[in-house]
Amino acid sequence: MILHYFDNKKAGPVVIFVHGTASASEIWYKQIHFLSNSSYRVIGIDLRGHGRSKNPGGTSTIQSHINDLKETFDLLKLNEPITIIGHSFGAVLAVRLAEEYPKLVARLLLVSLPPRVSKILQGYYKWFVGKPLEFIKNKLNIILKLPLKKRIRLAISTDINVIRDIWRESLNWDLFNPLPSLSCPVYLSVGRFDYVALKSMVEKLHRELPNSNYKLFKWASHNCMEDVPEEFNQWVLSILNTPITQSVG
C-alpha cells in the first residue's frame, strides 16, 4: 500500500525518517525543521495504521511493512541510494529493508534499535495491548481532549490491531542470531536510560556488527530525538556531512 508521507521535494540527497511503534512522522518534527534550510530532500513516512496512513486490514507483518515502504519509495521515484533514519521498530524495518534492497540504501542511522525485546517488556506489552489499550481506545474522544504530550497523543491514536501485530512480531526478532547482513555504513545510537533498546544490547550489537559506529546520548531515554533534540540533530548532521564512501568504526 502507499503510505502517507511528507516530502520537501528538494533536489539534494534523500533522507528518510521512519518512526517506531505507536508513533508517526510527526515525532521527527524538530529534525525535519532543522534540515528544512538544507539542500537535503527530507521525507517522513507514516507506517500503516499510524498517523495518516490507514490500516488496510489483515495481519501486519514485518514483510508487509517493508512492502509498504518499497511501494511508497517507488512512487516517489527513489532510485538513488538513500539515507534512512529509523527509530525503534522503524530501525528494525530499516535494517530488513537494507538487507532486502542493498542497492537502495546508502547508510542507516538506527536510533534506539532493540536487537531483541526483553522477556519482561514482552510481558508488559502483552498485558497492555489487551484490556488497558482497549479501554483507552473506547475513551479516545475524551482522552484526546486532554493536554497530552505529542508522543502519547500519537500512541493512543495508532490502530490497535497494528500495535498488536507488531507486538507479536517482536516475540521473534533477534538481530544477534543471525547478525544483519548489511553492506552500508551503520550508525547506532541509544539513550542511557532507554528501557526498550537496552544500552548494553546496542553496545553488543555495535561490537559484533561490521562497519558500525555507536553514539550514546547520556541524558536521553527511548526517544532521543525528543529528549535531546539539539545534540541529536548535530549527530545526524555530522553523519550526513560524512562522505558515504568513508569507513566507520
Secondary structure by P-SEA (a helix, b strand, c coil): ccccccccccccbbbbbbbccccccccaaaaaaaacccccbbbbbbcccccccccccccccaaaaaaaaaaaaaaaccccbbbbbbcaaaaaaaaaaaaaccccccccccccccccccaaaaaaaaaaacaaaaaaaaaaaaaaaccccaaaaaaaaccaaaaaaaaaaaacccccccccccccbbbbbbbcccccccaaaaaaaaaaccbbbbbbccccccccccccaaaaaaaaaaaaacccccccc
